[in-house]
Every structure is written in C-alpha cells, then in structure tokens.
Amino acid sequence: MQPELIADYQCVVGEGPLWHPIEKKVYWTDIGTGRMFRYDPATGKHEQCYSGRPVGGYTIQADGSLLLFMDRGTIAIWRDGALTTVVEDIPDERETRFNDVFADTAGRVFCGTMPTKDRPGRLYRLDTNGKLTLLLEGIGCSNGMGLTPDRKGLYYTDSTAYTIYLFDYDQATGAISNQRVFVKHPESDGLPDGMTVDAAGNIWSAHWDGGALICYSPQGKEIQRVAFPVKKVSSVVFGGDDYMDMYVTTAGGDQKATDGEHAGALFRLRLGIKGVPEYYSRVAL
C-alpha cells in the first residue's frame, strides 16, 4: 500500500485530480500558483499545461474541454489553451475564489467558494444553461463531494467543521435537502478535504494535515486508512482504463522541511479497488 510518486511540481496547494477519459490522462491543479498539469500513464510523461489565474476546481466537459472555476467567481471553458468566459464574475465572490467542484449526472456543477474576510464560504449549483443558484451559506471551507451509488444522496465536505455531510439529492432538478452528518472527524485526523466514491459505495476522504486517505463504509464506519509520506493529502480520484488506479494530490510544496520531502507531489495507489467514472459537465456556452 505504498503510494507511488508520479510527479513532483512542488505544488503549494495541489488539488483536484481528475481523470480525462477521452485523453486518457490525469489532470490536477496547483491553486496557489495558478498552474495546471497533466500526466499520461501510457507514456509516463507529465507536463505543465496551464499558467494563469488561480483555478480552484474544474470539470471535464462532454466535448473534452475543461470547465475552470477560478478566482473572483469567474467560470470559463479552457480548450486547446484558449479561455472562453461562461460567467465573468460573481459580485459577492470577487474577494475570494472557487474551491472544490463536482459535476452531477445531468452535467450540472456543484461549486463551492472559500470564505472572505467578512463571511463564510458558500456552495452554488451551475446549471447546464449557465444559471447559477446559491445552495448553502455559512460554510467554513467548501470541499469534496460525491454521489451515493443509487444517485439519491450527495456527500459534501466542510473541512473546518471536520465533517462530511449527506444530503438527499434530486437527479431531476439538482436540488439538495435534509442535511445530516455522515461522519465527523476528530481534529487529530486533520481536515477532511477532497473525496471520491468507489464502485462499492465506499467513501475515500483525503486528510489535509492528517497525512492519510481514510475510507468509510456507506454507514460512516472507517474501514481502511492509507498513510502518506507527506502531511497535506488534498484529494483523490479513480482513473485508468479500468478505474483501478487512484491518483492522489498533496500540498505543501513550499514547506517541504515540515510537510515532507515530496509534499506537493502527485501520487498513485493500486489497492485492487475499482472506482467509477466521474460525470461530464454539460454547461452550454
């Protein structure tokens, strides 16, 4: 269960690993430095592919382009190196940025923002027609999301509350309701960050300052823990042709002395566990 080092770009806030099933590559972002990267497991080659404004999260569009969720509430399509704006900005988010995002079964995107100096973070839903709806307020740090296998529940992480919540989720409308605690972590586990759900319905949560991935059963019981040689484990996604490769981002590349020699690197795990494809976003220009 030793994590395999794939690429070390010394990411300050390495985040958002996402498997691109069309290109057969994994992408990830370094929010703090406005960079994005990609890795081709067929060739072993990796590269920086984007430099610009911070990208807090992103999804893969059905046509293969990337939908970027940036600072100031900006949302844009990134295709062949060119940006096309979908949402210029959100007035209430001009002092902050998006964080983790998640595309649902219909191609809508649930997108969280970081707190400002005056108020906590928020969760929005971007519909396929470009309409943006505010869903939640009062969030400490909006983070990892995923759906239950029956597509009737949405997991949602508030990192600074040390909590993953579970909502009822309506596939037809994208509405969420009936918020309850799925699991609340002790502070000694670090902050729950990005997450994904495997083919068996188990939840894999990355732990910032906890140095681990923690797997929970659908009942909220810890069933597995994988230690990493770095403190800030930030997110995880399944990829590869059979979705049995787990790609894990980490942070702290600017403080390797305290966070680990390979803090900020991308790692891979092969635990014999199968994942499921992430959904495409289908937001029309």
N, C-alpha and C positions, 0 to 999 in steps of 0.2 A: 504493500500500500504506500510505497514511497512516491511522492509527487515527482514527475519528470519535468525538468526545466526545459522550456521550449524557446523562450526569447526574453532577454533582459534589456529593456529600454529605460530602466531606472524610472519607471512611472511614479510620479508623485501621488496621483490618485488613479491608478489603473483600475478600470471598471468595465462593466457592460459587455462581457464576451458574448458573441452571437455567431452561430454557425450560419453561413450563407449557402443554402442547399443548391443554388444554381451554379455558383462559382466553386463550390466545394472548398471553401476557405473559412477560417475563423477570423472575425474582426474583434478589435477591442479599442478602448479609448483611454487616453490619459487626460482627465478633465482639467487638472491643474495647469497643464502646459499647452492645451489646445492642439493635441496631436491624436491621430488615429493610426492604427496598424492593422496588418493582416498577415495570416500565416497559411501556407499551402502544405498540408501534411503529405501530399503526394510527392512533392519535391524537397520538402524540408526548408524551403525558403520563406523568409519573412521580411517585411519592409514597412516603413512608414508610408502611409498613403494620403494623409491629410494633415495640413497645418493651418490654423486659423483661429477663429473664435472658439471658446470652450464648448464642447459637446458633452452634455450631461448624460444623455441616453439617446438611443436610436433604434429603429426597427428596419427590417428588410421589406421593401415594397414588393408587390406581386410581380412587377416587371424587373426586379433585380436591383433597382436603385435603393439608396439608403435615405430614410427619413430622419433628419437630425433634429434633436431637441436641444436648444442652445441656451446661452445667457440671454437676459432681457425678455424672456418669453418668446424668443424667435424660433420658428419651426420652418425648416427648409428641406427640399429634396437635393440630394447630392448624387449626381450622375456623371460619370467619366470626368470627375474633377471639377464640374461646374455646379454652382448652387442656384436653385430656384426657390424663391421665398413662398411659403404657404401662409404663414402668419408672421407679419412684420415684427410685432412685439405685443406683449400684454402689459398695459399700463401699470397694473399692480405688481408686476414681476420685473420691472426694469432695473431694480437694485439687486436682483438675485439671478438664479439660473434653474433650469430643469435638472433633475437628478435621474433616478431610475424610471424607465418606461416599459410598457408591456402591451403588445398587440393581442386582441382577443379573436374569437372565432369568426367574427364578421369583418375583421380588418380595422376596427376602431382601435384607438390607442389610449390607454390609461397612463397619464404622465404626471409625475409629482414634481414639486418645486421645493427648493431649500428655503429656510426661514430668512426673513430680512432682519435688520436691526430692530424693527418696530413690531414685528408679528411673526407667529409660527408659519410653518410651511403649509402647502395645500396639495390636493390631488384634483386633477382635471381629467375629463374624457374628451378626446378629439374624435369626432365622428367622421365617417368617410366623406361627407360633404364639406368638411372643413370647419364645422361648427364646434366651438369649444364650450364645454359645460363644467362649472365648478361642482365637484362632488363632496369634498371634505375640506375642512379648515382645522386649525389648531394642531397641526402635525409637527412633531419635533424634528424629524428628518425622514422624509418620504423615501421609501426604499422598495426592496424586492417584492415581486408579485408573481402569481401563478394561479392556474385553474385546477379545481378538483377534476378527477377523471370523468365524472358524469356531467361536467360543464355547468353545474348548478351552484358552485361555490367559488369565490375569489379570495385567495390569500393575499394579504397586504402587510408589509413590514413598516413599523415606525421605530427606527433604530434607537433614538434616545429614550423611548419608552421601554426598550428591551423586550419588545412584544411583536409577535406576528398575529395579526387578526384574521378572522374568517368572516366573510360577508356572503349572504345569499346573492346570487348573480343571475340576471335575466338575459339569456342569449339574444332574445328577440329585440331588446331595447338597449342593452348595456347598463341597465340600472343596477345599483347595488343597495342592499338593505340589511337590517338585522345584524349589526356589527357585534361580534363577541371575540373574546380572547381565545386564540388557538393554542399558543404557548407563550409564556412569559419567562425570559431567561434570567438567571442570576447575573449580576454585574461582572462576576468573575469569568463568565464566558465571553466577555467583550460585547460589542454592539452587533446585533443581527443586521446583516447588510443585504446583498443580492441573494436571490434564491431561484430554484427551479424545482419542477416536479417530475419524478421519473415515471416509467411505464407502469410501475406497480402502485402508483399513487403516493409514494413517499416523498417527503419534502426535504430538499437539501438546502441548508442555510449557511452562507459564508459569514464568518465572525471577525469583524474588524477589532483589532487588539486582542482577539481570542486565539489567533494562530491556528484556526481549525475550520473544517467543514463539519457541520453536525446534521445528521439525517434523523428525521422524525417520521414516525408512522402517521397514518391519517387520524389516529386518535391522540396525537400530540406527545407520544412517548419517544424518548431518544432511543434509537436502535443502532446507531453507528456514529463514530467520530474519527475523522482523519486529521492527524496533526500535520502542520506545515512548518518549514524551517524559517518562516517569517511571521511577524506579528499581525499584519493587517491583511487578512484574507477578505476580499471585497465582493466577489461574485463568481457564479458558476453557470455553465450551460453544457448540455449534451451536444455532441457533433459527430462527424464521421458518417460514412455511408450507412452504417448500421446503428448509429446513435448510441454507441457504447464507449465513446471517448468523452471524458469530462474535462472541459477546459476551465481553468480557474485563474482569475486575475487577482493581483495583490497590489498593495500600495506601500508608500514609504521609501521610494527610491532616492529621496533627498535626505534620508536619515538612516542609511544602512548600518551605521555603527550601533544603533539601538534596535532597529527593526529587523535586521538580518542581512546577510551578505547579498542575497538575491531578492530583497524587498523591492517591490515594483515590477516583478517579472510575471510572465505568463507561464503557467504550469499545466501539465496534463496528467490525468489519472485514468487508469484502466482497471476497474474493480469488478468487471464482469456484470455490470448493471446496465440495463438498457434504458435509454431516455426516449422522449418523444419529440418530434419536430416542433419548433416554435411556430407561431402563426405569422403569416404575412400581414403587414398593414396594407390597407387598400384606400388610402386617402387620395382623393382626386384633386388635381390642380384646377 
